Amino acid sequence: MKDIKSFRKDIILLFIAELLWPLGLALYTGFFPLHIRELGGSDIIVGIIMSIPNILGILAILGGILCDITDRKYVIIFGWAITIPAPLIWAFANRWEWMLVGQIIYSLTWVCSPAITLYILDYKTAGNKMAGYTLVYLAGPLGSTIAPAIGGKIISSYGRQTLYLIVFALYSISTLCTLMLTKQPVEKNKDLRNSFSLKLDMNSSSVKKAGLSSSLFYYSNSISKYRRIIFVSLHE
């Protein structure tokens, strides 16, 4: 019974984190290219900066590896916390190069993409994991649906700098939620690498294919998540 209460608490924390973070993202995404242009960025520069999250989505592969060697909670915390400086950089940017720097720092968040799913599905509980998984991943669309309109109102009334400071606050609060998650240490006996390293030739084609398939799944998942948020933001 104790494990179920803990599971519910962590699912609620993840739900809030997944609600507030996409909310913050969607507040500014639709206006981000305009800001880059205002700071002197050309159409090519705008395209490059906006494509960085898709490119660095490949970091989900690294995230999958980290999930096998360290506590998933720490991977999740890193993925959330690394985004906090970005809106501050954008808020005080006076050149498009600073928009680029902030976007690169923000895009490191994709390291935590596999950790969220694995944290839920590997949770030691008799609770309904799939219900928790569904609830957590429902939060993103909920948070980003009305955000573009709110972002536009904030910009028109208080300015773009205020908008980014609000995003900073949302990213910070959502990161605090991840800090309160229960730890999920790696069980060495269930670590794929440790379990099979002495039994299989790691250079065999079967192992390489399995690793590649897993990595591509997480990479595709991270890219799809970002595109869903961008689509909602640009089509409000």
C-alpha positions in Angstrom: 0.0 0.0 0.0 2.9 2.3 0.8 4.4 1.8 -2.7 1.1 2.8 -4.3 0.9 6.0 -2.3 4.5 6.8 -3.3 3.7 6.0 -6.9 0.7 8.3 -6.9 2.7 11.1 -5.4 5.4 10.8 -8.0 2.9 10.6 -10.8 1.3 13.8 -9.6 4.7 15.5 -9.4 5.5 14.4 -12.9 2.1 15.5 -14.2 2.7 19.0 -12.7 6.2 19.1 -14.1 5.0 18.0 -17.6 2.1 20.5 -17.4 4.2 23.6 -16.5 7.2 22.9 -18.7 5.3 22.7 -22.0 3.2 25.6 -20.9 6.3 27.7 -20.6 7.6 26.4 -23.9 4.4 27.1 -25.8 4.2 30.7 -24.3 7.0 31.9 -26.5 7.5 29.3 -29.3 5.2 31.1 -31.8 7.0 34.4 -31.3 10.5 33.1 -31.0 11.4 33.4 -34.7 10.2 37.0 -34.7 12.4 37.8 -31.8 15.4 36.4 -33.6 14.6 38.5 -36.7 14.3 41.6 -34.5 17.8 41.0 -33.2 19.3 40.8 -36.7 19.0 37.2 -37.6 18.4 36.3 -41.2 15.9 33.7 -42.5 18.8 31.2 -42.6 19.8 32.0 -39.0 16.2 31.7 -37.9 16.0 28.3 -39.6 19.2 27.1 -38.0 18.3 28.2 -34.5 14.8 26.7 -34.7 16.2 23.3 -36.0 18.6 22.9 -33.1 16.1 21.1 -30.8 15.5 18.5 -33.5 19.2 18.0 -34.1 20.1 17.7 -30.5 17.2 15.3 -30.0 19.8 12.6 -30.7 21.0 13.2 -27.1 18.1 10.9 -26.1 20.5 8.1 -27.0 22.9 9.3 -24.3 19.9 9.6 -22.0 19.0 5.9 -22.6 22.6 5.0 -21.7 22.6 7.1 -18.5 19.3 5.4 -17.4 21.2 2.1 -17.3 24.0 3.4 -15.1 22.5 6.0 -12.8 19.3 6.9 -11.0 16.6 7.9 -13.4 15.5 10.7 -11.0 18.9 12.5 -11.6 18.5 12.2 -15.3 15.1 13.7 -15.2 16.3 16.5 -12.9 19.1 17.4 -15.3 16.7 17.4 -18.2 14.5 19.9 -16.5 17.1 22.0 -14.7 19.2 22.6 -17.8 16.4 24.6 -19.4 16.2 27.1 -16.6 19.0 29.5 -17.8 17.6 29.6 -21.4 14.7 32.1 -20.9 16.9 34.3 -18.8 19.4 34.5 -21.7 16.7 35.2 -24.1 15.1 37.9 -21.9 18.3 40.0 -21.9 19.6 39.0 -25.3 20.7 42.0 -27.5 22.1 39.9 -30.4 20.8 36.9 -32.2 23.9 35.0 -31.1 22.6 34.9 -27.6 19.3 33.4 -28.9 21.5 30.6 -30.4 23.3 30.1 -27.1 20.1 29.8 -25.1 18.6 27.4 -27.7 21.6 25.1 -27.5 21.5 25.0 -23.7 17.7 24.5 -23.7 18.0 21.6 -26.2 20.1 19.6 -23.8 16.8 18.7 -22.1 16.3 15.8 -24.5 18.8 13.8 -22.4 15.9 13.0 -20.0 13.4 11.9 -22.7 13.9 8.1 -22.1 14.1 8.6 -18.3 10.5 9.8 -17.9 9.1 6.7 -19.6 11.5 4.3 -17.8 10.9 5.9 -14.4 7.2 5.2 -14.7 7.3 1.7 -16.2 10.1 0.4 -13.9 8.5 1.8 -10.8 8.2 -0.8 -8.0 4.5 -0.7 -7.3 1.3 -2.6 -7.6 -0.4 0.6 -8.9 -1.6 1.0 -12.5 1.5 2.1 -14.3 -0.2 2.6 -17.7 -2.8 4.9 -16.1 0.1 6.9 -14.6 2.0 6.9 -17.9 -1.1 8.2 -19.8 -1.8 10.9 -17.2 1.8 12.2 -17.3 1.9 12.4 -21.1 -1.5 14.0 -21.2 -0.2 16.9 -19.3 2.0 18.3 -22.2 -0.9 18.9 -24.6 -3.0 20.3 -21.8 -0.4 22.8 -20.8 0.5 23.9 -24.4 -3.0 24.3 -25.9 -4.0 27.8 -24.7 -0.5 29.0 -24.0 0.2 30.7 -27.3 -2.8 33.0 -26.9 -1.7 33.8 -23.3 1.8 34.4 -24.5 0.6 36.9 -27.1 -1.4 38.8 -24.5 1.6 39.0 -22.1 3.9 40.3 -24.9 1.4 42.9 -26.0 0.6 44.1 -22.5 4.0 43.7 -20.6 6.6 43.0 -23.2 8.7 40.1 -24.3 11.1 40.3 -21.4 8.3 39.7 -19.0 7.2 36.7 -21.0 10.6 35.1 -20.7 10.7 35.8 -17.0 7.4 34.0 -16.6 8.8 31.1 -18.6 11.8 31.1 -16.3 9.5 30.8 -13.3 7.5 28.0 -14.9 10.7 26.0 -15.7 11.9 26.6 -12.2 8.7 25.4 -10.5 8.5 22.3 -12.7 12.1 21.5 -11.9 11.3 21.7 -8.2 8.7 19.0 -8.8 11.3 16.7 -10.2 13.5 17.3 -7.1 10.8 15.8 -4.9 10.5 12.6 -6.9 11.4 9.3 -5.2 14.8 7.9 -6.1 15.0 5.0 -8.5 18.4 3.4 -8.3 19.6 1.1 -11.1 19.3 -2.6 -10.3 22.5 -4.0 -11.5 21.1 -7.5 -12.0 18.5 -6.0 -14.3 20.9 -3.8 -16.2 20.9 -4.9 -19.8 24.6 -4.2 -20.3 25.7 -6.0 -17.0 23.4 -8.9 -17.6 24.6 -9.8 -21.0 28.1 -8.4 -21.3 29.6 -11.7 -20.1 27.3 -13.9 -22.2 27.2 -12.1 -25.6 29.8 -10.7 -27.9 29.1 -7.0 -27.8 30.4 -6.7 -31.4 27.8 -9.1 -32.7 25.4 -7.8 -35.3 22.3 -8.8 -33.2 23.5 -6.7 -30.2 24.3 -3.8 -32.5 20.8 -3.9 -34.1 19.1 -4.1 -30.7 21.0 -1.1 -29.4 20.4 0.9 -32.6 16.7 0.1 -32.5 16.4 1.3 -28.9 18.3 4.4 -29.5 16.3 5.3 -32.6 13.1 4.8 -30.6 14.1 7.3 -28.0 15.4 9.8 -30.6 12.1 9.6 -32.5 10.1 10.0 -29.3 12.0 13.1 -28.4 11.6 14.7 -31.8 7.9 13.8 -32.0 7.3 15.4 -28.5 9.0 18.6 -29.6 7.1 18.7 -32.9 3.8 18.2 -31.2 4.4 21.2 -28.9 5.6 23.4 -31.8 2.5 22.4 -33.9 0.2 23.4 -31.2 2.0 26.7 -30.6 2.0 27.7 -34.3 -1.5 26.7 -35.1 -3.4 28.4 -32.2 
